[in-house]
Amino acid sequence: MATTTATITINSSDLTGDPLSLSTTTTLYKAGQTVGLENTSGVGRTKSVASGAVILYDGDAYDNGSHKVYLANKSTDATEYFTITMNSEPIGKLYAGDWMFFPWEAAADTSDIKYQPSVTTGMVLEHMIISE
């Protein structure tokens, strides 16, 4: 059984008017179990010159269950972003240096995860899925 943990730490000296320090860790398990997730796509980097939305993870390729997705915009140009969508609904925009980590229930074509770069000059999206 694989054991994988994810941790996020948020610190700020002035966000709330008082010092802020939050940290949480979780172990990544299969759906409804205490058995760790065992598969990964590995960390990949996609250099995109696309002018439209591109499927990154196809919902048909993964069974229902517990999957975790990591995405990061590796651009250093503050004006460049990736629009991330699922089921054709926008999740948000990842600007230069932004990243996201979220659970994903893959079910069918309607749950495809897609990205669309703001420019066609070769932005890099770093990505990984950890799955059952």
N, CA, C and O atoms as CSV, one atom per row, in Angstrom:
chain,resi,resn,atom,element,x,y,z
A,1,MET,N,N,0.841,-1.174,0.000
A,1,MET,CA,C,0.000,0.000,0.000
A,1,MET,C,C,0.886,1.238,0.000
A,1,MET,O,O,1.814,1.344,0.803
A,2,ALA,N,N,0.605,2.156,-0.885
A,2,ALA,CA,C,1.321,3.432,-0.926
A,2,ALA,C,C,0.785,4.361,0.155
A,2,ALA,O,O,-0.401,4.339,0.485
A,3,THR,N,N,1.677,5.172,0.694
A,3,THR,CA,C,1.263,6.204,1.637
A,3,THR,C,C,1.705,7.537,1.081
A,3,THR,O,O,2.898,7.785,0.912
A,4,THR,N,N,0.741,8.397,0.795
A,4,THR,CA,C,1.024,9.719,0.246
A,4,THR,C,C,0.303,10.746,1.094
A,4,THR,O,O,-0.878,10.588,1.404
A,5,THR,N,N,1.008,11.793,1.468
A,5,THR,CA,C,0.390,12.865,2.230
A,5,THR,C,C,0.521,14.174,1.470
A,5,THR,O,O,1.470,14.376,0.712
A,6,ALA,N,N,-0.424,15.044,1.679
A,6,ALA,CA,C,-0.396,16.388,1.093
A,6,ALA,C,C,-0.490,17.387,2.237
A,6,ALA,O,O,-1.263,17.208,3.178
A,7,THR,N,N,0.311,18.445,2.137
A,7,THR,CA,C,0.348,19.473,3.169
A,7,THR,C,C,0.231,20.843,2.531
A,7,THR,O,O,0.830,21.102,1.487
A,8,ILE,N,N,-0.532,21.714,3.151
A,8,ILE,CA,C,-0.589,23.109,2.726
A,8,ILE,C,C,-0.330,23.979,3.954
A,8,ILE,O,O,-0.844,23.723,5.043
A,9,THR,N,N,0.478,25.008,3.745
A,9,THR,CA,C,0.788,25.965,4.803
A,9,THR,C,C,0.527,27.361,4.273
A,9,THR,O,O,0.986,27.715,3.187
A,10,ILE,N,N,-0.205,28.149,5.033
A,10,ILE,CA,C,-0.506,29.536,4.661
A,10,ILE,C,C,-0.027,30.435,5.796
A,10,ILE,O,O,-0.432,30.274,6.947
A,11,ASN,N,N,0.842,31.387,5.451
A,11,ASN,CA,C,1.369,32.341,6.426
A,11,ASN,C,C,1.195,33.752,5.889
A,11,ASN,O,O,1.384,33.996,4.698
A,12,SER,N,N,0.838,34.676,6.763
A,12,SER,CA,C,0.760,36.087,6.404
A,12,SER,C,C,0.917,36.931,7.656
A,12,SER,O,O,0.390,36.600,8.718
A,13,SER,N,N,1.649,38.023,7.515
A,13,SER,CA,C,1.801,38.917,8.656
A,13,SER,C,C,0.714,39.978,8.696
A,13,SER,O,O,0.543,40.649,9.714
A,14,ASP,N,N,-0.045,40.142,7.568
A,14,ASP,CA,C,-0.995,41.254,7.530
A,14,ASP,C,C,-2.325,40.966,6.816
A,14,ASP,O,O,-3.106,41.895,6.611
A,15,LEU,N,N,-2.601,39.745,6.441
A,15,LEU,CA,C,-3.837,39.435,5.705
A,15,LEU,C,C,-5.092,39.723,6.526
A,15,LEU,O,O,-6.063,40.273,6.005
A,16,THR,N,N,-5.076,39.360,7.786
A,16,THR,CA,C,-6.265,39.528,8.637
A,16,THR,C,C,-6.112,40.668,9.640
A,16,THR,O,O,-6.991,40.888,10.474
A,17,GLY,N,N,-5.011,41.381,9.561
A,17,GLY,CA,C,-4.728,42.418,10.553
A,17,GLY,C,C,-3.913,41.870,11.711
A,17,GLY,O,O,-3.324,42.634,12.477
A,18,ASP,N,N,-3.876,40.563,11.842
A,18,ASP,CA,C,-3.062,39.863,12.831
A,18,ASP,C,C,-2.234,38.824,12.097
A,18,ASP,O,O,-2.585,38.430,10.984
A,19,PRO,N,N,-1.150,38.376,12.695
A,19,PRO,CA,C,-0.377,37.310,12.048
A,19,PRO,C,C,-1.254,36.068,11.827
A,19,PRO,O,O,-2.058,35.703,12.684
A,20,LEU,N,N,-1.087,35.440,10.688
A,20,LEU,CA,C,-1.854,34.249,10.330
A,20,LEU,C,C,-0.884,33.122,10.020
A,20,LEU,O,O,0.083,33.319,9.284
A,21,SER,N,N,-1.132,31.950,10.572
A,21,SER,CA,C,-0.314,30.781,10.295
A,21,SER,C,C,-1.212,29.545,10.351
A,21,SER,O,O,-1.638,29.124,11.427
A,22,LEU,N,N,-1.491,28.973,9.186
A,22,LEU,CA,C,-2.339,27.781,9.088
A,22,LEU,C,C,-1.559,26.673,8.402
A,22,LEU,O,O,-0.810,26.929,7.459
A,23,SER,N,N,-1.728,25.466,8.862
A,23,SER,CA,C,-1.097,24.323,8.224
A,23,SER,C,C,-1.974,23.099,8.449
A,23,SER,O,O,-2.473,22.877,9.552
A,24,THR,N,N,-2.157,22.319,7.411
A,24,THR,CA,C,-2.925,21.084,7.547
A,24,THR,C,C,-2.320,20.017,6.634
A,24,THR,O,O,-1.768,20.325,5.578
A,25,THR,N,N,-2.431,18.782,7.053
A,25,THR,CA,C,-1.893,17.640,6.318
A,25,THR,C,C,-2.960,16.572,6.247
A,25,THR,O,O,-3.722,16.378,7.194
A,26,THR,N,N,-3.013,15.875,5.117
A,26,THR,CA,C,-3.944,14.760,4.976
A,26,THR,C,C,-3.256,13.608,4.251
A,26,THR,O,O,-2.360,13.819,3.433
A,27,THR,N,N,-3.682,12.408,4.558
A,27,THR,CA,C,-3.209,11.227,3.840
A,27,THR,C,C,-4.203,10.955,2.721
A,27,THR,O,O,-5.413,11.029,2.933
A,28,LEU,N,N,-3.700,10.642,1.536
A,28,LEU,CA,C,-4.550,10.417,0.366
A,28,LEU,C,C,-4.966,8.949,0.302
A,28,LEU,O,O,-4.137,8.063,0.094
A,29,TYR,N,N,-6.271,8.710,0.485
A,29,TYR,CA,C,-6.814,7.353,0.522
A,29,TYR,C,C,-7.748,7.083,-0.648
A,29,TYR,O,O,-8.275,8.002,-1.276
A,30,LYS,N,N,-7.937,5.785,-0.926
A,30,LYS,CA,C,-8.970,5.372,-1.874
A,30,LYS,C,C,-10.332,5.727,-1.299
A,30,LYS,O,O,-10.478,5.859,-0.084
A,31,ALA,N,N,-11.329,5.882,-2.161
A,31,ALA,CA,C,-12.671,6.289,-1.743
A,31,ALA,C,C,-13.228,5.348,-0.682
A,31,ALA,O,O,-13.306,4.138,-0.892
A,32,GLY,N,N,-13.618,5.917,0.468
A,32,GLY,CA,C,-14.263,5.158,1.529
A,32,GLY,C,C,-13.383,4.133,2.206
A,32,GLY,O,O,-13.901,3.215,2.841
A,33,GLN,N,N,-12.064,4.254,2.095
A,33,GLN,CA,C,-11.158,3.261,2.667
A,33,GLN,C,C,-10.033,3.941,3.439
A,33,GLN,O,O,-9.907,5.166,3.450
A,34,THR,N,N,-9.227,3.115,4.077
A,34,THR,CA,C,-8.005,3.613,4.707
A,34,THR,C,C,-6.791,3.021,3.996
A,34,THR,O,O,-5.723,2.864,4.586
A,35,VAL,N,N,-6.977,2.697,2.718
A,35,VAL,CA,C,-5.912,2.175,1.860
A,35,VAL,C,C,-5.443,3.319,0.967
A,35,VAL,O,O,-6.260,3.999,0.346
A,36,GLY,N,N,-4.149,3.528,0.901
A,36,GLY,CA,C,-3.608,4.651,0.148
A,36,GLY,C,C,-3.801,4.533,-1.354
A,36,GLY,O,O,-3.934,3.437,-1.898
A,37,LEU,N,N,-3.814,5.683,-2.010
A,37,LEU,CA,C,-3.848,5.715,-3.475
A,37,LEU,C,C,-2.562,5.100,-4.006
A,37,LEU,O,O,-1.491,5.318,-3.440
A,38,GLU,N,N,-2.656,4.330,-5.092
A,38,GLU,CA,C,-1.514,3.534,-5.539
A,38,GLU,C,C,-0.978,3.887,-6.917
A,38,GLU,O,O,0.045,3.338,-7.327
A,39,ASN,N,N,-1.631,4.782,-7.645
A,39,ASN,CA,C,-1.204,5.072,-9.011
A,39,ASN,C,C,-0.942,6.561,-9.200
A,39,ASN,O,O,-1.550,7.403,-8.539
A,40,THR,N,N,-0.041,6.862,-10.100
A,40,THR,CA,C,0.213,8.248,-10.457
A,40,THR,C,C,0.607,8.336,-11.919
A,40,THR,O,O,1.181,7.406,-12.486
A,41,SER,N,N,0.292,9.456,-12.507
A,41,SER,CA,C,0.718,9.713,-13.876
A,41,SER,C,C,2.179,10.140,-13.898
A,41,SER,O,O,2.801,10.195,-14.959
A,42,GLY,N,N,2.723,10.441,-12.725
A,42,GLY,CA,C,4.036,11.063,-12.650
A,42,GLY,C,C,3.877,12.547,-12.919
A,42,GLY,O,O,2.859,12.977,-13.462
A,43,VAL,N,N,4.865,13.326,-12.546
A,43,VAL,CA,C,4.788,14.761,-12.792
A,43,VAL,C,C,5.167,15.001,-14.245
A,43,VAL,O,O,6.234,14.591,-14.702
A,44,GLY,N,N,4.271,15.672,-14.962
A,44,GLY,CA,C,4.521,15.990,-16.363
A,44,GLY,C,C,4.508,17.488,-16.585
A,44,GLY,O,O,3.972,18.247,-15.778
A,45,ARG,N,N,5.100,17.899,-17.680
A,45,ARG,CA,C,5.061,19.309,-18.084
A,45,ARG,C,C,4.624,19.354,-19.533
A,45,ARG,O,O,5.218,18.710,-20.397
A,46,THR,N,N,3.579,20.120,-19.787
A,46,THR,CA,C,3.051,20.275,-21.135
A,46,THR,C,C,3.279,21.703,-21.596
A,46,THR,O,O,2.811,22.655,-20.971
A,47,LYS,N,N,4.006,21.840,-22.703
A,47,LYS,CA,C,4.223,23.158,-23.301
A,47,LYS,C,C,3.104,23.367,-24.306
A,47,LYS,O,O,3.003,22.635,-25.291
A,48,SER,N,N,2.264,24.365,-24.060
A,48,SER,CA,C,1.057,24.533,-24.860
A,48,SER,C,C,1.120,25.765,-25.755
A,48,SER,O,O,1.435,26.868,-25.307
A,49,VAL,N,N,0.814,25.548,-27.025
A,49,VAL,CA,C,0.653,26.639,-27.987
A,49,VAL,C,C,-0.775,26.631,-28.534
A,49,VAL,O,O,-1.065,27.232,-29.569
A,50,ALA,N,N,-1.658,25.934,-27.814
A,50,ALA,CA,C,-3.056,25.797,-28.243
A,50,ALA,C,C,-3.782,27.134,-28.170
A,50,ALA,O,O,-3.468,27.986,-27.340
A,51,SER,N,N,-4.751,27.295,-29.050
A,51,SER,CA,C,-5.572,28.511,-29.014
A,51,SER,C,C,-6.960,28.222,-28.441
A,51,SER,O,O,-7.766,29.137,-28.267
A,52,GLY,N,N,-7.233,26.973,-28.153
A,52,GLY,CA,C,-8.520,26.587,-27.579
A,52,GLY,C,C,-8.308,25.648,-26.411
A,52,GLY,O,O,-7.173,25.381,-26.014
A,53,ALA,N,N,-9.407,25.145,-25.859
A,53,ALA,CA,C,-9.351,24.236,-24.711
A,53,ALA,C,C,-8.790,22.884,-25.135
A,53,ALA,O,O,-9.089,22.384,-26.220
A,54,VAL,N,N,-7.969,22.298,-24.259
A,54,VAL,CA,C,-7.317,21.010,-24.506
A,54,VAL,C,C,-7.644,20.079,-23.342
A,54,VAL,O,O,-7.568,20.484,-22.182
A,55,ILE,N,N,-8.008,18.832,-23.648
A,55,ILE,CA,C,-8.260,17.849,-22.589
A,55,ILE,C,C,-6.930,17.426,-21.978
A,55,ILE,O,O,-6.042,16.941,-22.680
A,56,LEU,N,N,-6.799,17.610,-20.680
A,56,LEU,CA,C,-5.618,17.154,-19.955
A,56,LEU,C,C,-5.856,15.756,-19.391
A,56,LEU,O,O,-5.034,14.859,-19.580
A,57,TYR,N,N,-6.981,15.572,-18.699
A,57,TYR,CA,C,-7.361,14.267,-18.160
A,57,TYR,C,C,-8.764,13.936,-18.627
A,57,TYR,O,O,-9.705,14.693,-18.388
A,58,ASP,N,N,-8.900,12.800,-19.294
A,58,ASP,CA,C,-10.160,12.344,-19.871
A,58,ASP,C,C,-10.923,11.530,-18.824
A,58,ASP,O,O,-10.407,10.530,-18.325
A,59,GLY,N,N,-12.134,11.947,-18.490
A,59,GLY,CA,C,-12.936,11.269,-17.483
A,59,GLY,C,C,-13.177,9.800,-17.784
A,59,GLY,O,O,-13.296,8.994,-16.862
A,60,ASP,N,N,-13.252,9.437,-19.068
A,60,ASP,CA,C,-13.463,8.035,-19.444
A,60,ASP,C,C,-12.260,7.155,-19.126
A,60,ASP,O,O,-12.400,5.935,-19.032
A,61,ALA,N,N,-11.096,7.743,-18.961
A,61,ALA,CA,C,-9.880,6.962,-18.762
A,61,ALA,C,C,-9.670,6.550,-17.302
A,61,ALA,O,O,-8.763,5.775,-16.999
A,62,TYR,N,N,-10.503,7.066,-16.405
A,62,TYR,CA,C,-10.351,6.775,-14.982
A,62,TYR,C,C,-11.674,6.279,-14.427
A,62,TYR,O,O,-12.733,6.807,-14.766
A,63,ASP,N,N,-11.613,5.259,-13.569
A,63,ASP,CA,C,-12.814,4.758,-12.909
A,63,ASP,C,C,-13.266,5.755,-11.849
A,63,ASP,O,O,-12.505,6.616,-11.409
A,64,ASN,N,N,-14.540,5.610,-11.451
A,64,ASN,CA,C,-15.014,6.392,-10.308
A,64,ASN,C,C,-14.126,6.084,-9.117
A,64,ASN,O,O,-13.578,4.987,-9.006
A,65,GLY,N,N,-13.990,7.030,-8.251
A,65,GLY,CA,C,-13.187,6.800,-7.060
A,65,GLY,C,C,-12.495,8.066,-6.627
A,65,GLY,O,O,-12.870,9.172,-7.017
A,66,SER,N,N,-11.490,7.884,-5.823
A,66,SER,CA,C,-10.756,9.007,-5.259
A,66,SER,C,C,-9.521,9.300,-6.109
A,66,SER,O,O,-8.596,8.492,-6.181
A,67,HIS,N,N,-9.522,10.455,-6.742
A,67,HIS,CA,C,-8.384,10.900,-7.528
A,67,HIS,C,C,-8.033,12.308,-7.064
A,67,HIS,O,O,-8.915,13.090,-6.708
A,68,LYS,N,N,-6.756,12.624,-7.069
A,68,LYS,CA,C,-6.283,13.961,-6.693
A,68,LYS,C,C,-5.488,14.518,-7.872
A,68,LYS,O,O,-4.684,13.812,-8.481
A,69,VAL,N,N,-5.722,15.795,-8.187
A,69,VAL,CA,C,-5.086,16.431,-9.338
A,69,VAL,C,C,-4.267,17.624,-8.869
A,69,VAL,O,O,-4.725,18.442,-8.071
A,70,TYR,N,N,-3.040,17.704,-9.385
A,70,TYR,CA,C,-2.145,18.836,-9.121
A,70,TYR,C,C,-1.879,19.533,-10.448
A,70,TYR,O,O,-1.534,18.879,-11.432
A,71,LEU,N,N,-2.037,20.854,-10.486
A,71,LEU,CA,C,-1.749,21.666,-11.675
A,71,LEU,C,C,-0.972,22.900,-11.242
A,71,LEU,O,O,-1.239,23.464,-10.181
A,72,ALA,N,N,0.000,23.328,-12.069
A,72,ALA,CA,C,0.777,24.533,-11.757
A,72,ALA,C,C,1.165,25.244,-13.048
A,72,ALA,O,O,1.610,24.615,-14.008
A,73,ASN,N,N,0.993,26.546,-13.056
A,73,ASN,CA,C,1.411,27.388,-14.181
A,73,ASN,C,C,2.869,27.768,-13.943
A,73,ASN,O,O,3.167,28.481,-12.984
A,74,LYS,N,N,3.775,27.311,-14.790
A,74,LYS,CA,C,5.199,27.546,-14.607
A,74,LYS,C,C,5.679,28.842,-15.263
A,74,LYS,O,O,6.876,29.129,-15.258
A,75,SER,N,N,4.768,29.615,-15.820
A,75,SER,CA,C,5.134,30.883,-16.446
A,75,SER,C,C,5.678,31.862,-15.409
A,75,SER,O,O,5.322,31.800,-14.233
A,76,THR,N,N,6.540,32.763,-15.861
A,76,THR,CA,C,7.035,33.836,-14.997
A,76,THR,C,C,6.477,35.193,-15.421
A,76,THR,O,O,6.787,36.213,-14.805
A,77,ASP,N,N,5.660,35.208,-16.463
A,77,ASP,CA,C,5.013,36.434,-16.944
A,77,ASP,C,C,3.674,36.580,-16.218
A,77,ASP,O,O,2.768,35.771,-16.417
A,78,ALA,N,N,3.552,37.598,-15.385
A,78,ALA,CA,C,2.366,37.772,-14.536
A,78,ALA,C,C,1.061,37.897,-15.314
A,78,ALA,O,O,-0.010,37.702,-14.738
A,79,THR,N,N,1.119,38.215,-16.607
A,79,THR,CA,C,-0.105,38.376,-17.395
A,79,THR,C,C,-0.580,37.063,-18.013
A,79,THR,O,O,-1.688,37.010,-18.547
A,80,GLU,N,N,0.223,36.005,-17.956
A,80,GLU,CA,C,-0.134,34.733,-18.593
A,80,GLU,C,C,-0.869,33.818,-17.616
A,80,GLU,O,O,-0.485,33.690,-16.454
A,81,TYR,N,N,-1.929,33.188,-18.110
A,81,TYR,CA,C,-2.705,32.305,-17.253
A,81,TYR,C,C,-3.272,31.140,-18.063
A,81,TYR,O,O,-3.382,31.199,-19.287
A,82,PHE,N,N,-3.624,30.091,-17.342
A,82,PHE,CA,C,-4.376,28.966,-17.891
A,82,PHE,C,C,-5.778,29.028,-17.308
A,82,PHE,O,O,-5.932,29.190,-16.097
A,83,THR,N,N,-6.800,28.903,-18.139
A,83,THR,CA,C,-8.166,28.736,-17.661
A,83,THR,C,C,-8.398,27.239,-17.512
A,83,THR,O,O,-8.219,26.484,-18.467
A,84,ILE,N,N,-8.793,26.811,-16.327
A,84,ILE,CA,C,-9.028,25.395,-16.038
A,84,ILE,C,C,-10.536,25.168,-15.983
A,84,ILE,O,O,-11.258,25.903,-15.308
A,85,THR,N,N,-11.005,24.146,-16.698
A,85,THR,CA,C,-12.432,23.827,-16.697
A,85,THR,C,C,-12.654,22.340,-16.435
A,85,THR,O,O,-11.787,21.505,-16.693
A,86,MET,N,N,-13.836,22.037,-15.916
A,86,MET,CA,C,-14.296,20.663,-15.785
A,86,MET,C,C,-15.767,20.655,-16.166
A,86,MET,O,O,-16.546,21.487,-15.699
A,87,ASN,N,N,-16.140,19.706,-17.020
A,87,ASN,CA,C,-17.516,19.637,-17.491
A,87,ASN,C,C,-17.909,20.972,-18.135
A,87,ASN,O,O,-19.043,21.431,-18.003
A,88,SER,N,N,-16.948,21.581,-18.830
A,88,SER,CA,C,-17.118,22.870,-19.511
A,88,SER,C,C,-17.427,24.027,-18.568
A,88,SER,O,O,-17.776,25.118,-19.020
A,89,GLU,N,N,-17.302,23.800,-17.264
A,89,GLU,CA,C,-17.504,24.853,-16.270
A,89,GLU,C,C,-16.139,25.343,-15.795
A,89,GLU,O,O,-15.280,24.535,-15.441
A,90,PRO,N,N,-15.935,26.652,-15.785
A,90,PRO,CA,C,-14.644,27.163,-15.306
A,90,PRO,C,C,-14.434,26.865,-13.820
A,90,PRO,O,O,-15.313,27.103,-12.991
A,91,ILE,N,N,-13.255,26.344,-13.508
A,91,ILE,CA,C,-12.843,26.190,-12.114
A,91,ILE,C,C,-12.134,27.468,-11.690
A,91,ILE,O,O,-12.332,27.965,-10.581
A,92,GLY,N,N,-11.300,27.996,-12.594
A,92,GLY,CA,C,-10.574,29.215,-12.281
A,92,GLY,C,C,-9.421,29.420,-13.234
A,92,GLY,O,O,-9.209,28.637,-14.159
A,93,LYS,N,N,-8.674,30.490,-12.992
A,93,LYS,CA,C,-7.510,30.824,-13.797
A,93,LYS,C,C,-6.263,30.666,-12.935
A,93,LYS,O,O,-6.208,31.139,-11.799
A,94,LEU,N,N,-5.268,29.995,-13.497
A,94,LEU,CA,C,-3.980,29.856,-12.833
A,94,LEU,C,C,-3.018,30.848,-13.473
A,94,LEU,O,O,-2.568,30.641,-14.600
A,95,TYR,N,N,-2.703,31.912,-12.767
A,95,TYR,CA,C,-1.741,32.900,-13.251
A,95,TYR,C,C,-0.321,32.399,-12.981
A,95,TYR,O,O,-0.127,31.394,-12.297
A,96,ALA,N,N,0.652,33.099,-13.518
A,96,ALA,CA,C,2.058,32.709,-13.378
A,96,ALA,C,C,2.390,32.377,-11.926
A,96,ALA,O,O,2.164,33.186,-11.026
A,97,GLY,N,N,2.925,31.191,-11.713
A,97,GLY,CA,C,3.307,30.755,-10.369
A,97,GLY,C,C,2.185,30.154,-9.546
A,97,GLY,O,O,2.447,29.562,-8.499
A,98,ASP,N,N,0.936,30.286,-9.989
A,98,ASP,CA,C,-0.196,29.705,-9.256
A,98,ASP,C,C,-0.225,28.184,-9.417
A,98,ASP,O,O,0.275,27.639,-10.401
A,99,TRP,N,N,-0.814,27.519,-8.437
A,99,TRP,CA,C,-1.003,26.073,-8.498
A,99,TRP,C,C,-2.324,25.721,-7.825
A,99,TRP,O,O,-2.905,26.524,-7.095
A,100,MET,N,N,-2.776,24.515,-8.087
A,100,MET,CA,C,-3.991,24.024,-7.441
A,100,MET,C,C,-3.873,22.523,-7.202
A,100,MET,O,O,-3.164,21.820,-7.921
A,101,PHE,N,N,-4.578,22.048,-6.183
A,101,PHE,CA,C,-4.619,20.631,-5.831
A,101,PHE,C,C,-6.053,20.355,-5.418
A,101,PHE,O,O,-6.559,20.972,-4.481
A,102,PHE,N,N,-6.715,19.428,-6.113
A,102,PHE,CA,C,-8.136,19.210,-5.835
A,102,PHE,C,C,-8.535,17.758,-6.057
A,102,PHE,O,O,-7.890,17.040,-6.821
A,103,PRO,N,N,-9.612,17.326,-5.381
A,103,PRO,CA,C,-10.146,15.979,-5.611
A,103,PRO,C,C,-10.937,15.958,-6.905
A,103,PRO,O,O,-11.522,16.965,-7.305
A,104,TRP,N,N,-10.950,14.797,-7.560
A,104,TRP,CA,C,-11.651,14.662,-8.840
A,104,TRP,C,C,-12.333,13.312,-8.900
A,104,TRP,O,O,-11.707,12.275,-8.680
A,105,GLU,N,N,-13.619,13.332,-9.198
A,105,GLU,CA,C,-14.353,12.092,-9.443
A,105,GLU,C,C,-14.542,11.959,-10.942
A,105,GLU,O,O,-15.370,12.643,-11.545
A,106,ALA,N,N,-13.763,11.072,-11.531
A,106,ALA,CA,C,-13.852,10.846,-12.967
A,106,ALA,C,C,-15.047,9.953,-13.234
A,106,ALA,O,O,-15.182,8.893,-12.623
A,107,ALA,N,N,-15.910,10.373,-14.137
A,107,ALA,CA,C,-17.113,9.594,-14.394
A,107,ALA,C,C,-17.319,9.326,-15.876
A,107,ALA,O,O,-17.658,8.204,-16.252
A,108,ALA,N,N,-17.128,10.304,-16.707
A,108,ALA,CA,C,-17.393,10.165,-18.142
A,108,ALA,C,C,-16.801,11.374,-18.852
A,108,ALA,O,O,-16.088,12.174,-18.248
A,109,ASP,N,N,-17.100,11.496,-20.122
A,109,ASP,CA,C,-16.606,12.642,-20.886
A,109,ASP,C,C,-17.007,13.966,-20.254
A,109,ASP,O,O,-16.327,14.975,-20.439
A,110,THR,N,N,-18.099,13.967,-19.515
A,110,THR,CA,C,-18.568,15.221,-18.911
A,110,THR,C,C,-17.692,15.673,-17.758
A,110,THR,O,O,-17.848,16.795,-17.277
A,111,SER,N,N,-16.773,14.830,-17.302
A,111,SER,CA,C,-15.901,15.245,-16.208
A,111,SER,C,C,-14.455,15.451,-16.665
A,111,SER,O,O,-13.540,15.444,-15.842
A,112,ASP,N,N,-14.245,15.635,-17.966
A,112,ASP,CA,C,-12.899,15.909,-18.469
A,112,ASP,C,C,-12.331,17.162,-17.826
A,112,ASP,O,O,-13.050,18.137,-17.610
A,113,ILE,N,N,-11.043,17.135,-17.521
A,113,ILE,CA,C,-10.340,18.321,-17.035
A,113,ILE,C,C,-9.608,18.920,-18.229
A,113,ILE,O,O,-8.817,18.249,-18.891
A,114,LYS,N,N,-9.886,20.198,-18.494
A,114,LYS,CA,C,-9.300,20.873,-19.652
A,114,LYS,C,C,-8.561,22.132,-19.217
A,114,LYS,O,O,-8.833,22.705,-18.162
A,115,TYR,N,N,-7.620,22.544,-20.062
A,115,TYR,CA,C,-6.918,23.800,-19.838
A,115,TYR,C,C,-6.898,24.588,-21.142
A,115,TYR,O,O,-6.927,24.012,-22.229
A,116,GLN,N,N,-6.848,25.898,-21.023
A,116,GLN,CA,C,-6.719,26.773,-22.186
A,116,GLN,C,C,-5.748,27.894,-21.821
A,116,GLN,O,O,-6.009,28.665,-20.897
A,117,PRO,N,N,-4.620,27.989,-22.548
A,117,PRO,CA,C,-3.661,29.049,-22.250
A,117,PRO,C,C,-4.157,30.403,-22.738
A,117,PRO,O,O,-4.927,30.485,-23.695
A,118,SER,N,N,-3.712,31.455,-22.077
A,118,SER,CA,C,-4.116,32.817,-22.463
A,118,SER,C,C,-3.346,33.310,-23.684
A,118,SER,O,O,-3.780,34.247,-24.354
A,119,VAL,N,N,-2.212,32.689,-23.975
A,119,VAL,CA,C,-1.396,33.046,-25.139
A,119,VAL,C,C,-0.935,31.758,-25.825
A,119,VAL,O,O,-0.980,30.684,-25.225
A,120,THR,N,N,-0.501,31.864,-27.058
A,120,THR,CA,C,-0.065,30.685,-27.814
A,120,THR,C,C,1.451,30.654,-27.980
A,120,THR,O,O,1.960,30.168,-28.990
A,121,THR,N,N,2.163,31.168,-26.997
A,121,THR,CA,C,3.614,31.287,-27.101
A,121,THR,C,C,4.384,30.194,-26.372
A,121,THR,O,O,5.598,30.310,-26.202
A,122,GLY,N,N,3.712,29.145,-25.942
A,122,GLY,CA,C,4.404,28.016,-25.325
A,122,GLY,C,C,4.448,28.044,-23.808
A,122,GLY,O,O,5.475,27.720,-23.212
A,123,MET,N,N,3.356,28.423,-23.183
A,123,MET,CA,C,3.269,28.370,-21.717
A,123,MET,C,C,3.393,26.910,-21.262
A,123,MET,O,O,3.025,25.987,-21.990
A,124,VAL,N,N,3.920,26.719,-20.039
A,124,VAL,CA,C,4.117,25.368,-19.513
A,124,VAL,C,C,3.174,25.123,-18.335
A,124,VAL,O,O,3.132,25.890,-17.374
A,125,LEU,N,N,2.421,24.025,-18.444
A,125,LEU,CA,C,1.534,23.572,-17.368
A,125,LEU,C,C,2.147,22.312,-16.774
A,125,LEU,O,O,2.350,21.319,-17.473
A,126,GLU,N,N,2.438,22.362,-15.475
A,126,GLU,CA,C,2.920,21.178,-14.772
A,126,GLU,C,C,1.696,20.456,-14.219
A,126,GLU,O,O,0.771,21.102,-13.726
A,127,HIS,N,N,1.678,19.123,-14.294
A,127,HIS,CA,C,0.478,18.392,-13.886
A,127,HIS,C,C,0.804,16.994,-13.393
A,127,HIS,O,O,1.815,16.395,-13.762
A,128,MET,N,N,-0.091,16.493,-12.544
A,128,MET,CA,C,0.009,15.117,-12.035
A,128,MET,C,C,-1.354,14.714,-11.508
A,128,MET,O,O,-2.093,15.528,-10.954
A,129,ILE,N,N,-1.676,13.431,-11.691
A,129,ILE,CA,C,-2.865,12.854,-11.058
A,129,ILE,C,C,-2.409,11.693,-10.206
A,129,ILE,O,O,-1.599,10.870,-10.632
A,130,ILE,N,N,-2.942,11.636,-8.991
A,130,ILE,CA,C,-2.713,10.505,-8.095
A,130,ILE,C,C,-4.062,9.813,-7.993
A,130,ILE,O,O,-5.055,10.440,-7.625
A,131,SER,N,N,-4.109,8.522,-8.316
A,131,SER,CA,C,-5.413,7.872,-8.484
A,131,SER,C,C,-5.436,6.476,-7.881
A,131,SER,O,O,-4.413,5.917,-7.484
A,132,GLU,N,N,-6.670,5.930,-7.830
A,132,GLU,CA,C,-6.873,4.563,-7.329
A,132,GLU,C,C,-6.316,3.550,-8.304
A,132,GLU,O,O,-6.393,2.347,-8.056
